[in-house]
C-alpha cells in the first residue's frame, strides 16, 4: 500500500526532526493542540485497557471512512494519538486493515523511544481501530 497524503506529511515532518528530543517536543506540541474531549464523553465504557494513561476511544465508520475521537489525560499520549489518527485519516476500512501502523510509527522513529507500557497503550489504540474497521 502506498502512503496516504497524511502519512507522507507525517513522514516528512518527522524526518526533518533530527533527534529524539526535538521529536518529543513536537509530539508534546501536537498533544497541546488537540481538541479537549467533553467530560460527559469520558465514561468508563469507552476507556481503553492496557494504557498507562486514561484513553477514551470513540470511533465509527461513516460512508466508508473511519471517524475517530480519541483523547487522553496525558499530553504525550494526546500527541501520539494525534499522530495515529492522522495516520488513519482518509483511509477506508479495508485500507485500515492493511495499514501496519506500528511499522509506520517505527519509521517515524517513535516506537523505540516509548516505554514498554506506553508502547502497549499505543498497540491497544491501534487494535481498537483495527477491530472497528474489521466490520
N, C-alpha and C positions, 0 to 999 in steps of 0.2 A: 504494500500500500504506500502510495506517495504521501508526503506530508501535506496537511491542510495549510491554509494561509495562516491560521492562528499558531499552529505548530511551528511553521517556518519562522514566524516572527519571534516566538519564544526562543528558538534555537539561535537565531541571530543575536538576540538580546543577551542571552547567557554566554554565548561565545565571545562577546565583546567585553564581558566582565572577567577580568583576568585572574582573580584569585577568590578563594572561599569567603574571605571577609567582605569583599565587595558584593559577591553574590548574596551573602547572608543579609547585608544591609538592604539590598534590592528586594529580597523576599519580605523583610520587615515592612518596607515601604508599601509593597503590594498588600500586605495584611492591613495596613492603616487605611487603605483606600477602598476596602470592601464595604459594601452597604451593610449596616448592622441588621441583625435579624430581630424582629419584633419579639418581645418577651412572651407573648401568648403563643408563639410558634415553638418556643424552646420547651418542649414537653418530652417526658421520658420515653414515650412510644417511638420517637424518631431519633433518639440518642444512640449513636453507634457504639458498640462494644469494641474492645481491642485498641482503643485510642487512649493515649496518655492524658490528653485534654478532653474536655467536653466537645463533642462534634454532633451537631444536629443535621440530619440529612433529609431533604425533600427532593424528589425527582419524579419526573414523568416523561412520557413520550407523547408529543403532540405533533400531528401532521408529519410523522416520520422523522422528527427531530427531538433530540434529548434536551430537556429543560431541567436545570439543576439549581437548587437553592441549598447551599451547604454553608454552615457557619461554625466557628469555634470560638471559645473564650480566650484562646492563646493567639497572640499576634503572629508568631512564626507559623503556626498551623493555618491561620487565615491566609497568609501569603502562599503557603503550599497548596491550599485549596484553590486559590485564585489561579495558580499555575495549572492544576489538574483540570479545573472547569474550562479554562482557555484551551487546554489540550483536546478536550472533547467537543468544544464548541463547533457547531455546524455539521457534526457527524451524524449519519443515520444510525439506527440501532445495529445494523449489520456491520457498518464501519467501526462502531464502538467495540463490538465483539472481537474484531480482528486487530484492533489497536493495542499494542503492547505498551501500556503507559509506564510501567516500571522501567522497561528498557529506555523509553524516551526520557524519563527523569534521570536515568543514569547518563544518557547522552548530554543532558543539561549540566551534569556534574553535581547532582544533588544527593543521590541516594547514599553515596559513600560517606557523606558528612552527617547523616542523621543517626541518632542513637537507635539501637535495636527496637526499643519500644515506640519511638516516633515512626520508624520505618514500618512497624506493624500497623500503626494507625493509618498511615498512608495506604498500605495494602488493603486495610478494611474499607476505606473510602472507595478505592478502585473496584474492589469486589462487589460493593453495593451498586456501583454504576453498572458493572457487568451483569449483575442479577436483574437490574431494572431494564436493561436493553436485551435480555435474553427471551423476551416475550415473543 
